[in-house]
Amino acid sequence: MTDYDVIVVGAGPGGSTAARELAARSARVLLVDRKTFPRDKPCGGGLLISATQDLPFSLAPVTERVVSSFRVTYRRGAAFHHRFDRPLALMTQRAQLDAFLAEQAVAAGTTFDDGRAVESVESEPDTATVRFKGGDTVTASAIVAADGANGIVRRALGLTKLRSAVAFEANSPGVPDAWTDAVGLDLGSVPGGYGWVFPKGDHLNLGVGGWPSVSPSLRGELDAYTTSQQLDPATLHDHRGYHLPLRDAGSPAYVGRVAFVGDAAGLVDPLSGEGIGNAIRSGGIAAQEVSRLLAGDVSDLLGYQLALERRIDPELQAARQLQALFHQQPWPYVQMLHRSGRFWRAFCHIIRGDQTYAGFKSRLGPLSRLLDLAAARADRGMMRKSGWGASDLESSSDRARPALD
């Protein structure tokens, strides 16, 4: 007999969502995290409104700002400011957000053990086993791995490292009036990414991110962007770097009775760099497929892989195409965002979840084929410049490490 029906490793948004939905279906769920909660996590903490659509409760208790406008610069130059008539994003902090989501999982019946580190994982035909540091072992019918791109579960089951982008962030004290309900985007300065300003309750979170090849320059880019916003880089504190794991189409999202969600599956949006939304979505999908496994309808989690390929992969593919096109020649797209009300509204509808990347492409009709061809060419150029390379994707994450220490 198993100790639990499901063990969820990692209590971020994906893990807590999976745990909550499984417990709500009467499964016996153990949710574990190696850190003691509340714990901080490197992340900008911006939550697009589209991500909240998959939650059955409000995030108001952990929301510090509601954003409805963007202040955009091109290569740290003059800014233009657009406002939308509805909220676009929520500003939160991961320490509070993740603790709140874990609390919802516990309220649904999950057992939560924080400060409990996993040492090894095994997936057998009929069970899955987790060995914790200290020697105790727990068995279950399935595991949901939500412990990040470089988590122990991927390593224990022999999966290769995920391709990743890189980001570097810090905090600035105070919130100037210009940032009370706006986020900042700087486009065109950092190859493969952008700079951001996210307003929180009593401080600004500033960051820059891009391809692995730009990793050594990220600290300098952050200081330059901070200066361009009339802020003093000397006041920045809590500098942190991190990876943004990216999924390649067809890469495994399960092994036997183990499903990988969120960053552990590489579900970060390659265009926006946002990962919380897909973590929540994949956690919900994993709960559905694990429930089928527990009911005896299936013998493994292949259905989870197929569901990701049907529901999330098309969005990731379209986002990657748009990313490649944008970073090939960013200036025309920045001008479209500045001067075209139609393009700005489409951007906002995608952020809000009213429209999808794939839906945006389909509206182009026959022109979508031309977009595919142009994006394929741009993507080849992106792979040459990015630092990933076509034959060494596994090692590209390691090349980014010096700027992240």
C-alpha positions, 0 to 999 in steps of 0.5 A: 500500500502506498503512503499517499496517492500523489507526492508533489515535489515543489510548492511553487504555483504549479505544484500547489495548483496540482496539489490543490486540485488533486486534494479537491478530488479526494486524493491523498496528497503530500506536497513538499518543498526543500525550503521553509515557507514563506521563502523568497524566490528569484522572479520579477513577480509580475502575474499577467491577468491571463494567469489568474483565469485558471484559479478559482479564487482571488489573489487580492490578499497577495496583490501589491499593485494592479497594473493597467499601463506600460511605459516603453522605451527603445534602447533606453531612449525616450518613453511612450506611455499606453494605458488600457481600460482594464487591468493587465497584470498583478504585482506580487512577491513570490514569498507571499504568492507561493505561501498563499497558493500552498495555503489553498492546497492545504485548505483543500486537504493537502498535507504540506511538509516544507523544509523537506528536501528530496534526495532521490526519486524512482518511477516503477510500473505501479508506484513512485518512490521519493527518498528524502534527505535523512533517509525516510522514504515515501511511496505514492501512485504518482509524482508531480515534479514542480521543483524547477528546471534544475530540480532533483526529479529531472536529474534523478530520472535522467532527463537532460537540462533544459535550454534556458534564457537568463535574467538578472534583477534587483530592488530599488527603494520607494515607488515614484508616482510615475510607477504606481500603476505602470510597468516599464519595458525597455526593448531592443537593448538586450539581445533576446530579451528586455528590461523591466520595471515592476512596482511593488508595495514599497519598492521597484523590482528592476531587471534585464534578461535575454539569451545566454550569450548576454549573461556576462553583460547583464549587471552592466545592462541593469545599471544602465537601464536603472540610470535611464529611469532616473534611478541610482544604481548604487541604491539597488539591493538584493541582486539575483540572477536566474535561468528561464527554462524553455521547452523544445517541442516534443521534449518529454514532460513525463516519465512513467508515473511522474509528470513535470509541470511549470519550470520543471517542464520548461514552460516559460513563455519565450517572448515575455519570459513569464512562467507563472501562468503556464505553471498554474495551467500545467498544474491543473492539467497534471491534476486531471491526468493523474486523477485518471491514473488513480482511477485506473483508467490509464497506466502512465502519464502519457495523456499529460504529455499529449495534453501539453502538446495540444494545449500549451505547445502551440502557444509556446511555438507561436511565441518563439516565432514572434520572439525570433521575428522581433529580435531580428529587427525590433525597431519596426515592432516597437513603432507598431506598438507605439503608433498602432492602436490595433497592435497595442490592443492586440498586445493587451488582449493577449496579456489578459487572456482574451486572445492567444498567440496562436489565435493572433496568427490565425487571424492573419489568414494566408499571411500566417504561412509567410510568418512561418517562413520568416520566423523559421529564418529568424529562428536560425539566426537567433540560434546562432546568436543566442549561445544555445547552438544547435548541437549543444543545448544541454550545455548552454545553461552552464555557459550563462552561470558566471553572471548569475553567481 
